[in-house]
Amino acid sequence: MNPVTVGILGSILLVFLLFLGMPIAFVMMLVGFLGIGYLTSINAALPVVANTVYETASFYPYTIIPLFILMGGFAGNAGITKELYQTFDKWFRQLPGGLGIATIVSCAFFAALSGSSVAAAAAMGNIAIPEMRRFKYAPKLAVGTVAAGGTLSFLIPPSLGFVVYGMLTEQSIGKLLISGIVPGIFLSLAFIFVIIVQVKMNPGLAPSNLERVSFKEKILAFQGIWETVLVFLIVIGGIYLGFINPTEAGAIGASALFIIILLKGRLTLRNLSASLFEAARISVLVLFLVAGASVFSYFLALSTIPMAVSSWMGGLEVSRYVILAIIILIYMMLGCFLDAISMMVLTMPVVFPVIQALGFDPIWFGVICVIMMEAGLITPPVGLNVYTLAGVVKDVPMQTIFRGAAPFLISMIAVVVLITIFPKIVLFLPSMMGR
């Protein structure tokens, strides 16, 4: 068989094994190993797998993953999530859907400390949903808002999505992190717009007769966000100005939040062990996914499929934006079956060469890719944020959470269209970086 045929059969085998329920990291590693062994020899394939796993686990810059996850764990244990919500609750409570708006803004600020969207959804679900229920918010709006708001941690730095994308495509992780700031603000505003429109169209979704909050109380409430602002400025400001690299920024951010927990008297053995365990668990998961994707990518490179696909798409007599729209549509469909990081590591070996052949900026496409991964977090039937919330709010069916999150998917597509028309929204800040 010629290499292309072997590549196609290997891809079919990969999909088949995924449908059988095998973990995606090991499926990619197994299929990649078998494919390399067939196209070369087993003696050549074995060192590829061994070296890839070792090099992935031992590559120093990848320590950014547990550090960013640790930041989110420390932030949650320090009570920062609750303080953020209490602050913005006072400011937005009297607006249409004010508690929902406060939830989105709180999620955006929490995203500045956490790279895990699932952690954000769980933390905010425990705080915001009981409050919205107390004020008779419709369950669909309450859970949909938290599910969508939690996805912001995948876009607003420090973002695990950009870290994985940078690892897979060998792009600057620092520039990728900075590129997510402005789109993250736009997406937060789009979510707020969705809430306001829904409440205006159906006032029964959220009551408007909430108690007033004095201006003095609003000003005093800002003391609940100083930790977030300080750590964000240190971490992201340091990366932007070129004083520190992303790995150093993760270490500084985690250390700063550890000190904050210590000063607040909230450091317990249970909190510390939970944060460390979560960082280790997610890091091992991501590193195995990246290692599996690397082995599978090596197999695909030997099969020449990525080059053939990129040449074919590059030669199509259609606008490159039509091909981009097709890629986005594929991501939307894959989001129904795969989690965000799995989707990224599975598709990037084929999609990224196509993006390069079409002349799109890889940093700009990274933002497009991460937003589409976000959409996968709230699309049925495998929306991780929805499953997380279903575990937090046990009396709300998952169908209700999916329906509540659906309008926010439209706003994600709108932001993708906006940054496609105006790519400077993404590229302006990275182009001004110190290094």
C-alpha positions in Angstrom: 0.0 0.0 0.0 1.1 3.5 -0.7 1.7 5.9 2.3 -1.5 7.9 1.8 -3.6 4.8 1.9 -1.9 3.7 5.1 -2.6 7.1 6.6 -6.3 7.0 5.7 -6.7 3.5 7.1 -4.8 4.5 10.2 -7.2 7.5 10.7 -10.2 5.2 10.2 -8.8 2.8 12.8 -8.3 5.8 15.2 -11.9 6.9 14.9 -13.1 3.3 15.3 -11.1 2.8 18.5 -12.4 6.2 19.8 -16.0 5.0 19.4 -15.1 1.9 21.4 -14.2 4.2 24.3 -10.4 3.9 24.4 -8.6 7.0 25.8 -7.7 9.3 23.0 -4.0 9.7 24.1 -3.3 6.0 23.9 -5.3 5.5 20.7 -3.2 8.1 18.9 0.0 6.6 20.4 -1.1 3.1 19.3 -2.2 4.0 15.8 0.9 6.2 15.3 3.1 3.3 16.5 1.5 0.8 14.2 1.6 3.2 11.2 5.2 4.1 11.7 6.1 0.4 12.2 4.3 -0.4 8.9 5.8 2.4 6.9 9.3 1.9 8.3 9.9 -0.9 10.8 9.0 -1.9 14.3 12.6 -1.2 15.4 12.3 2.3 14.2 8.8 2.8 15.7 9.7 1.8 19.2 12.3 4.6 19.8 9.9 7.2 18.4 7.3 6.3 21.1 9.8 6.1 23.9 11.6 9.3 23.0 8.4 11.2 22.4 7.0 10.4 25.8 10.3 11.1 27.6 10.9 14.4 25.7 7.3 15.6 26.3 7.5 14.9 30.1 11.0 16.4 30.5 10.7 19.5 28.4 11.1 22.4 30.8 8.7 24.9 29.3 5.8 22.4 29.7 6.0 23.0 33.5 3.8 25.9 32.7 0.8 23.5 32.7 0.8 22.5 36.4 1.7 26.0 37.4 -1.3 27.5 35.7 -3.6 24.8 37.1 -2.1 25.4 40.5 -2.9 29.1 40.2 -6.6 28.3 39.7 -6.6 25.8 42.6 -5.0 28.4 45.0 -7.4 31.1 43.8 -10.4 28.9 44.5 -9.1 27.9 47.9 -8.4 31.5 48.8 -12.1 32.4 48.4 -11.3 34.7 45.5 -14.2 33.4 43.5 -16.7 34.3 46.1 -15.2 37.7 46.7 -15.3 38.5 43.0 -19.0 37.5 42.7 -19.9 39.6 45.8 -18.2 42.6 44.3 -19.8 42.5 40.9 -23.2 41.4 42.4 -23.3 44.8 44.1 -22.5 46.7 40.8 -24.7 44.9 38.4 -27.6 43.5 40.5 -30.1 46.2 39.4 -29.5 45.8 35.7 -31.7 43.4 33.5 -30.4 40.0 34.4 -27.9 41.7 36.7 -26.9 38.5 38.6 -26.2 36.8 35.4 -24.0 39.8 34.3 -22.2 39.7 37.6 -21.6 36.0 37.0 -20.0 36.6 33.6 -17.8 39.4 34.8 -16.8 37.3 37.8 -15.9 34.4 35.5 -13.8 36.7 33.3 -11.9 37.9 36.4 -11.5 34.4 37.7 -10.2 33.4 34.3 -7.3 35.8 34.8 -6.2 33.4 37.6 -7.2 30.0 36.3 -6.5 28.1 33.1 -9.2 25.5 33.7 -12.7 26.1 32.5 -14.1 23.1 34.3 -12.7 24.5 37.6 -14.2 27.9 36.9 -17.7 26.4 36.1 -17.6 24.3 39.3 -16.4 27.2 41.5 -18.9 29.7 40.1 -21.7 27.2 40.0 -21.5 26.7 43.8 -21.6 30.5 44.4 -23.7 32.1 41.7 -26.5 29.5 41.1 -27.8 29.5 44.7 -27.9 33.3 44.6 -29.8 33.5 41.3 -32.2 30.9 42.6 -32.8 33.0 45.8 -33.9 35.8 43.5 -36.1 33.6 41.4 -34.0 33.5 38.2 -35.2 30.9 35.7 -33.0 27.7 36.1 -32.3 27.7 32.3 -30.8 31.2 32.4 -28.9 30.6 35.7 -27.1 27.4 34.7 -26.6 28.4 31.0 -24.9 31.6 32.2 -22.5 29.7 34.5 -21.7 27.1 31.9 -20.9 29.7 29.2 -19.0 32.0 31.7 -16.8 29.1 32.7 -15.5 28.7 29.2 -13.8 32.1 29.4 -11.0 30.4 31.4 -10.0 28.6 28.2 -9.5 32.0 26.4 -8.5 34.7 28.9 -4.9 34.2 30.0 -3.5 32.2 31.7 -5.2 29.8 29.3 -4.5 26.1 29.1 -5.9 26.1 25.6 -3.2 28.5 24.3 -0.5 26.5 26.1 -1.6 23.3 24.3 -2.0 25.0 21.0 1.5 26.5 21.3 3.0 23.1 22.2 1.4 21.5 19.2 2.2 24.2 16.7 5.5 25.5 18.1 4.2 29.0 18.4 5.2 31.5 21.1 3.1 30.7 24.1 3.7 34.2 25.5 2.2 35.9 22.3 -0.7 33.4 22.3 -1.6 34.2 25.9 -1.5 38.0 25.3 -3.6 37.5 22.1 -6.5 36.2 24.2 -7.0 39.3 26.3 -9.0 41.5 23.9 -11.0 38.7 22.3 -11.8 37.5 25.9 -13.1 41.0 26.7 -15.2 41.0 23.6 -16.6 37.5 24.3 -17.5 38.5 27.9 -19.4 41.6 26.5 -21.1 39.3 24.0 -22.2 37.0 26.8 -23.6 40.0 28.7 -25.4 41.2 25.6 -27.0 37.7 25.2 -28.3 37.8 28.9 -29.7 41.3 28.4 -31.5 40.4 25.2 -33.0 37.3 26.7 -34.3 39.1 29.8 -35.7 42.0 27.6 -37.5 39.5 25.4 -38.7 37.4 28.4 -38.7 39.4 31.6 -39.9 36.3 33.5 -36.4 34.8 33.2 -35.0 37.3 35.8 -36.8 39.6 38.3 -36.0 43.3 38.2 -37.2 44.3 41.7 -33.9 43.6 43.5 -32.8 45.7 46.5 -30.8 48.8 45.9 -27.1 49.0 46.7 -25.6 52.4 47.8 -22.7 53.9 45.9 -20.6 53.7 49.0 -21.2 49.9 49.2 -20.2 49.6 45.5 -16.9 51.4 46.0 -16.1 49.4 49.2 -16.8 46.2 47.3 -13.7 46.8 45.1 -11.6 45.5 48.0 -12.7 42.0 46.9 -10.8 42.1 43.6 -7.4 43.5 44.5 -5.8 40.0 44.6 -7.0 39.2 41.1 -5.8 42.5 39.6 -2.5 42.3 41.4 -1.7 38.7 40.3 -3.0 39.4 36.7 -0.8 42.4 36.4 2.3 40.6 37.7 1.8 37.5 35.5 0.4 38.8 32.2 2.1 42.2 32.6 5.4 40.5 33.1 4.9 38.4 30.0 3.7 41.4 27.9 6.6 43.6 28.9 9.2 40.8 28.3 10.4 40.7 31.9 9.5 37.1 32.4 8.7 34.1 30.2 5.4 32.2 30.6 6.9 29.4 32.7 8.4 32.0 35.1 5.1 33.8 35.1 3.2 30.7 36.2 5.7 30.1 39.0 5.4 33.7 40.2 1.5 33.6 40.0 1.3 30.4 41.9 3.7 31.6 44.5 1.8 34.9 44.9 -1.6 33.1 45.3 0.0 30.7 47.8 1.2 33.7 49.9 -2.3 35.2 49.7 -3.9 32.0 51.0 -1.3 32.0 53.8 -1.9 35.6 54.8 -5.7 35.0 54.8 -5.3 32.0 57.0 -7.0 29.7 54.5 -4.1 27.4 53.9 -5.0 23.9 55.1 -3.4 20.5 54.4 -6.6 19.5 52.6 -6.7 22.6 50.4 -3.0 22.3 49.5 -3.2 18.6 48.7 -6.4 19.1 46.6 -4.7 21.9 44.6 -1.5 19.8 44.0 -3.5 16.7 43.1 -5.6 18.6 40.5 -2.5 20.2 39.0 -0.8 16.8 38.7 -3.9 15.0 37.3 -4.5 17.6 34.6 -0.8 17.9 33.7 -0.4 14.2 33.2 -3.6 14.1 31.1 -2.4 16.9 28.9 1.1 15.7 28.5 0.0 12.2 27.5 -2.4 13.8 25.0 0.5 15.9 23.5 2.8 12.9 23.4 0.1 10.8 21.7 -0.5 13.6 19.2 3.2 13.9 18.5 3.5 10.2 17.7 0.4 10.3 15.5 1.7 13.5 13.8 4.9 11.7 13.0 2.9 8.8 11.4 0.8 11.3 9.4 4.0 13.1 8.2 5.3 9.8 6.9 2.0 9.1 5.2 2.2 12.6 3.5 -1.5 13.2 4.2 -1.0 16.7 5.8 1.0 17.9 2.8 -1.5 16.4 0.4 -4.5 18.0 2.2 -2.9 21.4 2.5 -1.8 21.3 -1.2 -5.3 20.3 -2.3 -7.1 22.9 -0.2 -4.5 25.6 -1.2 -5.3 24.8 -4.8 -9.0 25.1 -4.5 -10.4 28.0 -6.5 -12.4 29.4 -3.6 -11.7 32.1 -1.1 -9.5 31.0 1.8 -12.3 32.2 4.1 -14.6 29.5 2.7 -12.0 26.9 3.7 -11.7 28.6 7.1 -15.5 28.4 7.5 -15.4 24.7 6.7 -12.7 24.1 9.4 -14.9 26.0 11.9 -17.9 23.9 11.0 -15.8 20.7 11.4 -14.8 22.0 14.9 -18.4 22.6 15.8 -19.3 19.1 14.8 -16.4 17.5 16.6 -17.3 19.5 19.7 -20.4 17.3 20.0 -18.2 14.3 20.6 -14.8 15.3 21.9 -13.5 17.4 24.8 -11.7 20.6 23.9 -8.1 19.5 24.4 -8.6 16.1 22.7 -10.2 17.9 19.7 -7.2 20.2 19.4 -4.5 17.5 19.6 -6.4 15.3 17.2 -7.0 17.8 14.4 -3.9 20.1 14.6 -1.5 17.8 12.7 -3.8 18.1 9.6 -5.4 21.5 10.1 -2.4 23.6 11.0 -0.5 22.9 7.7 -3.6 23.9 5.9 -3.8 27.2 7.8 -0.2 27.9 7.0 -0.7 27.1 3.3 -3.6 29.5 3.2 -1.5 32.3 4.6 -3.4 32.8 7.9 -1.5 34.2 10.9 -0.9 31.2 13.3 -1.4 33.4 16.4 -4.7 34.7 15.0 -5.8 31.2 14.2 -4.9 30.1 17.7 -7.6 32.4 19.0 -10.1 31.1 16.5 -9.2 27.6 17.5 -9.5 28.2 21.2 -12.9 29.9 20.9 -14.2 26.9 18.9 -12.8 24.6 21.6 -14.7 26.8 24.1 -17.9 26.1 22.2 -17.3 22.4 22.5 -17.4 22.7 26.3 -21.1 23.5 26.1 -22.3 21.6 23.1 -24.2 18.3 23.5 -23.7 15.5 24.2 -20.1 15.9 25.5 -20.0 19.4 27.0 -17.6 19.1 30.0 -18.8 22.3 31.6 -22.4 21.0 31.4 -21.4 17.7 33.0 -19.6 19.6 35.7 -22.6 21.8 36.5 -24.9 18.8 36.4 -22.8 17.5 39.3 -23.0 20.8 41.2 -26.7 21.4 40.6 -28.1 17.9 40.8 -31.8 18.8 40.4 -31.4 20.5 37.0 -31.5 18.1 34.0 -28.5 18.3 31.6 -31.0 19.1 28.8 -31.9 22.3 30.6 -28.3 23.3 31.0 -27.6 22.6 27.3 -30.7 24.7 26.3 -29.6 27.5 28.6 -26.1 27.6 27.1 -27.3 27.4 23.5 -27.7 31.2 23.0 -24.2 31.8 24.1 -22.9 29.6 21.3 -24.3 32.2 18.8 -22.3 34.9 20.5 -19.1 32.8 20.2 -19.7 32.5 16.4 -20.3 36.3 16.3 -17.0 37.0 18.0 -15.2 34.6 15.6 -16.7 36.5 12.6 -15.7 39.8 14.2 -12.0 38.9 14.7 -12.0 37.3 11.2 -13.1 40.7 9.7 -10.8 42.7 12.0 -7.8 40.5 12.8 -6.0 43.4 14.5 -8.3 42.8 17.5 -6.2 39.7 18.1 -2.8 40.8 16.8 -2.5 44.3 18.1 -1.2 43.4 21.6 1.1 40.6 20.6 2.7 42.9 18.0 3.6 45.3 20.8 5.2 42.8 23.1 8.6 43.4 24.7 9.9 40.1 23.3 
